[in-house]
Amino acid sequence: MTIRIGIGGWSYEPWRGTFFPDGLPKTKELDYASRRLTAIEINGTFYGSQKPATFAKWRDATPDGFVFTLKASRYCTNRKILGEAGGSIEKFLTQGITELGGKLGPILWQFAATKEFDPDDFAQFLALLPEKQDGLPLRHALEVRHDSFKDPDFIALAAKHKAAIVFADSPKYPAIADQTSDFTYARLLNADEGVQTGYSLDALDHWAAVAHCWEKGEMPDGLEHVTAQVPAKEPRDVYLFFINGAKVRAPAAAQALIERVS
């Protein structure tokens, strides 16, 4: 399956009774979630380091074909000068993430909404991101949250480094649908708690169609692009997460979308 759909994390008290069955031990939450979703974005790595044994435990608790994406440490991205993040990037990449093996998906580099695009500094930062760690290929996704990144120079810079630009469905952050890598990373942040599936059924049908377009290397209609450049039509892996927004509805939304794309 090249379209992987999931949620952020797997431990959230309001999911008990709405997603997790009553009485399910907390130690079994990942086991349960990973058999109903196809990916999970780990947010804990944004706040602190984990042990290699922890990554190995997560790997072993999940089925074949399941994928984790990791949010990179805030000490890498929440800084005035990104080009000075080398030490923090190395610390993040060497904490044991490669214990995930083939279940390691893209690394999400999330920048604060106040971070503006500085071409030179951002170029220095991207040059610090390696293509491999311990022999394992790495994929990098850039989540920018300031309108100054709606700049053709940013699109060209991301493409040069083969980093994907995260597409955000959000009322607060810029939506940039330009494709700059061999995979697409989308975060759907606009769920409605009043809707059982977070997004309406029509909206889920829409995002299923968009995911299939991305998978086939096509450019979906109706999404905002910074440049008019059309990349080569080549198949892409797609990672799509329901996260934030009405978080209690995220698992239902993800499962409903998985049903549609399958």
N, C-alpha and C positions, 0 to 999 in steps of 0.2 A: 504494500500500500504506500503510495507516494504522497497522499494527502493525509497528514496527521493532525488530529484535532484533540484539544484538551483544555485544561484549566491551569490556574496558578496554584501550586502547592496541593496538598491533599489533607491537611489537618485544619479544619474550620468547624467550630462547634455548631453553628446553624445548619451544617450539612448532616448532622446526626438526626435521623428521622425524616429528612427530606431527600438525602442521597444514600447515606450509610444506614443500614438496618439498625433498629434499636438493639442494643446489646452487643454490637460488633466491637471487639477489643480495639483500642487505639493502635495496637501493634499490627493489626490486620488492615488498617485503612488503605495503605499503599497497595497491598495485595488486591484488595477489592476494587479500588479506583482504576488500577492499571489493566484490569480485565474488562472494563466498561468504556474506557477511553483509549486513545492510541498515542497520547503524549501528555506530559506534564511539564510545565515551566517551574523550575525550582527557584523560589525567591529568597530562601534563607541564605544562599551564597552571596547575596547582595549585602547582607548585614554582618556576616562573619565567616571565618574559614571552617571547613569540615575536615574530619580525619579520613585518610584513605579507606579505612575499614567501613566508614559510613557509606561512602560511594559504592563500595563492594556489596554492602548489605542491600542498598537500593537496587543495584543491578540484579542481584539474585532473587529479589522479591517480586520481580516483574517478568512477564512472559516474553518469549522471543518476538522480535519485531517492535517492541515498545521502545519509545525514545524519550529521553529527558533533554530539555534545553535548560541552560544555566544562566541566571542573571549574574553578570560579573560584579565584582566587589565595588561598592560605592567609592572606595578609596582610589579606584582607577579612574572614575568618570566625574566625580564631584570635586573638581579641583580647578583652580584658576588657570593653570598652565597644563594642558593635557600632554604636551610633549615631555613633561617631567614625570610621567606615570610609569616609566619602565620598571622600577622596583616593585611597585604595587601589582603591575600586570604579571610579572614573574612570580610573585608570591601567590597570586590567585591561580595561575596555571599549574603550579607545582604542588598544590595542596593535596593532590590525589584524584583529580577529576578523570584521569584516564583509566581509573579502575572501572569506570562505566563501560569501557570497551566500545563495542558496536552500538550500544544504547546511548552514547553521547551524541546529542544533536547540536544545533548551533549554540553559540555563546551570545547572549543578549547584552549589549553594551548600552545601558540606558543613561541618558544625559538629562540634567535638570531642565525644567522649563525656562529657567533664567539664562541657560547657556546659549550664547549666540555663536553663529558660525564665524570662525576665524580660519581662513583657508590655510595659512602657513602652520598654525598650531595643530589644526585637525590633520593635516598631512603628516606631521611629525608623529601624532598619536597613531594613525593607521599604520605607519611604518613600523611601529612597535609590536603589532599583532602578528604572531607567527602563523605559518601555514600548517605546522605540525607541533605536537607536544608528545614526547616519548614515542615518536614514530606514528602517532595517531593523527590523521588529518583533522584540521579544525575548520569550522565555518563560523563566520562572524556576522552578526546582525546589529545594525545601528539604529537605536531608537532616539530620535532627536525630537525635541518638544518646543522649539522656538521657530517662529515664522522666517527668521533670517536664513534657515536652511533650505528654503524654497529658492534655491540658487543653482543654475546650471553647473557652476563650478563644483558644488557639493556632489551633484549627481555624477559628474565625471570623475571626481576623486574616489567616490565609493566604487564605481565601476573599475577603476584602475586597480584597486586593491581587492576586487571580487567580493566585496562586502555587501550584503543585502541591506536595503533601507526598510525599516519596519513600517508597514502600513497600519495606521491607527484609525479605527472607526470611533471617533471621539468628538464631543462638542468643544473640547478644550484645546486639543493639540492638532498640529497640522497633519493633514492626510496626504502622504506622498506615495503615489502608486508606481513611480518609475522603477523598472526592474534592472538591477545592477549586478546580479549574481546568478548562479545556477539553482537557486532556491528562493522561495518567497516566504516571508515571515509577517504574519498579520496578527494584530491584537484587537479584539472587538470589545470595546469598553462602554458601549452605549445600551446596556441591557436595562430592562424595565422590570422592577420587582413585582409589579402588578400583573405581569404576563408569566404564566406558568413556565414557559420555556425561555424566559428572558427576552428573546426577540420574537416577534410575531412569526407565524408560520410562513407568511409571504416573504418576510425578511430572511428567514432561514433558507427558503428556496432561492432567494437572490444570492446569498453568500455561498450556497452550494454551487450555483452556476459560475460565480466568480472563481471559486476554488478550482473548478474543472478547467476554466480558461487559463488560469495561472499554471496549472499542471501541464497543460498542452503547449505552453509557451506563448499563449495568445495574450492580447491586451483587452481586458474587460471594458465594456462601455460604461460610462457614467462615473468613473473614478478620476480623481484629480492628478494630473501629471505636471511636472515642472518643465520638462522638455518634450518636444514633439518626436524625439528619436524613438524609433521602434527597434527593439533588440531582435537578434536572430530568433526565429521561432524554433526553440529547442525545449524539450520537456524539462520541467522543474519539479523538485520536491516542494511541497507546500506544508507549512507549519502554521496552524491557526488556533488561537487561544481566546477563550472567553475569560476575561479577567477584570477585576474591579467592577465598576458599575454596580449592578445588583448582584453581588457576589453569591448570594444564596441560590440564585438561579443558574449559575455557571454550569454545574454538572448536567442539568436538564437540557440546557442549550447545546452543550457539546454533544450529548448523546443524540439529540434530535438532528443535529447537523451530520454526525457520523452516519446515521440512518439514511440521510438524503444523498450523501456523496457515495455511499456504498451500493 
